[in-house]
């Protein structure tokens, strides 16, 4: 069984929108999306149980190689990184176009995603990729099993549990409740350096202009602005009498 895991390289610093580009500032240090680590772990468990291989697929700047290496150090067999300046500014739709093209070239039996990304919290990319691949999709999977050419996912809802079965090939988005990810061992970290790691451009995937980047995006950020003021505010400095000042403030408004 061949399993592809899509991972994202996300900023480690506080989220900040660049006012010039109106995009998330990704200039600082980054790391693998914490939700995606659970997808990597589940893929490795399936490999250990059923055999096969795990390939990591990522789209991002050259620095995303750090996140790819962590997945390889955990135990993935190979990696594919799509990096191209023409992909900068891609929204959900454009990103799904790129990942779907990469996954088609890999032809995996299962595609695993983390439930969402820590930098955007969209939680819909897996659905868009599944749509482009014309594959069934199960989301919020907290327990996963594979048998007889089918995948079964159990997920929790406000009304209880859903158990959904789908034929393979399929796309799955796993929750962070599905497992406890392993830590890369020193042997795994050293071995990751020698594992196959391919870096490809958009043209190598057969993608032409207009389907990626800002040109291929269906959403546009028109403007950025500070949130509106909340009205009159009173700031109380704690010089030892803060408690009395707060009581006086509330008493004036007949709140105490």
C-alpha positions, -999 to 999 in steps of 0.1 A, spaced: 0 0 0 13 34 -9 3 63 14 9 99 7 8 124 36 4 161 28 22 183 53 25 221 55 53 243 67 38 270 90 53 300 107 64 296 143 61 332 152 28 350 159 6 354 129 11 387 111 -3 399 78 22 417 56 4 450 47 23 452 14 13 418 0 -18 413 22 -5 378 28 6 359 59 42 369 68 63 337 63 97 354 65 106 340 99 112 305 113 88 277 104 79 242 114 57 213 104 21 219 110 13 202 143 -19 187 130 -1 171 101 23 152 125 -7 131 134 -13 122 98 23 112 94 21 90 125 -11 73 113 5 66 79 35 50 96 12 28 118 -6 16 86 27 9 70 40 -11 100 7 -31 100 2 -37 63 35 -29 46 41 -5 18 56 29 17 49 65 29 56 95 8 55 130 21 41 157 -2 44 194 6 40 227 -12 59 258 0 91 278 -1 126 262 1 125 264 39 97 239 39 123 212 35 128 214 72 93 202 78 97 175 52 128 162 69 111 159 102 85 136 86 113 116 70 130 114 104 98 100 119 99 72 94 85 82 60 103 67 30 105 96 6 94 132 0 82 155 -27 84 192 -23 67 216 -47 84 249 -46 80 277 -72 78 315 -70 48 313 -93 29 295 -65 32 324 -41 -1 338 -30 -20 307 -38 -53 304 -20 -72 272 -12 -83 266 -48 -49 272 -63 -31 251 -36 -56 222 -42 -47 224 -79 -10 220 -72 -14 192 -46 -38 172 -68 -14 173 -97 15 161 -74 -6 134 -59 -18 122 -93 19 117 -103 24 96 -71 -8 75 -75 -11 66 -38 -38 43 -24 -45 66 5 -39 104 10 -37 116 46 -41 152 58 -41 167 92 -75 181 100 -64 217 96 -34 240 94 -22 260 124 -16 291 103 -50 294 86 -74 269 104 -93 265 72 -100 227 75 -112 223 39 -81 218 18 -85 180 20 -120 182 6 -109 204 -23 -81 180 -32 -104 150 -29 -128 167 -53 -100 172 -79 -88 136 -75 -124 123 -77 -119 103 -46 -141 97 -16 -131 117 16 -136 111 53 -128 139 77 -122 143 115 -111 106 116 -102 96 152 -99 59 145 -88 43 112 -87 8 98 -81 -7 64 -95 -41 52 -108 -57 20 -100 -28 -2 -119 -4 20 -110 22 46 -131 28 77 -130 60 97 -146 66 131 -152 102 141 -169 119 171 -198 142 166 -221 162 190 -246 134 187 -222 104 191 -199 86 167 -201 82 129 -184 52 113 -179 59 76 -166 33 51 -152 42 16 -134 23 -11 -97 27 -17 -82 50 -32 -95 76 -7 -86 108 10 -86 111 48 -83 140 72 -73 128 107 -80 146 140 -54 152 166 -71 127 188 -62 97 166 -28 90 180 3 103 199 30 111 173 64 95 179 95 116 183 122 112 157 151 91 170 187 101 164 189 72 140 159 85 122 172 120 120 205 108 105 188 84 82 165 111 68 194 127 50 199 97 27 162 92 19 149 102 -16 139 139 -15 126 154 -48 120 191 -54 99 200 -84 86 231 -100 51 238 -113 61 232 -149 75 197 -139 40 189 -127 25 200 -160 8 230 -145 5 261 -167 1 297 -157 -33 308 -145 -41 278 -122 -17 287 -93 -5 318 -74 -27 348 -73 -38 342 -109 -53 308 -100 -68 320 -67 -105 326 -64 -103 348 -34 -88 384 -31 -79 404 -1 -92 439 -8 -79 457 23 -66 454 58 -76 476 87 -74 477 125 -105 465 143 -130 493 153 -125 508 188 -147 493 215 -158 527 228 -148 545 260 -122 526 280 -106 532 314 -71 519 321 -63 513 357 -26 511 367 -20 489 397 -2 511 422 -16 494 452 -50 509 450 -63 491 418 -90 472 437 -105 504 452 -105 521 418 -122 491 402 -149 491 429 -154 529 424 -156 524 386 -183 498 390 -202 517 417 -204 548 395 -222 526 369 -244 510 396 -229 476 388 -221 468 425 
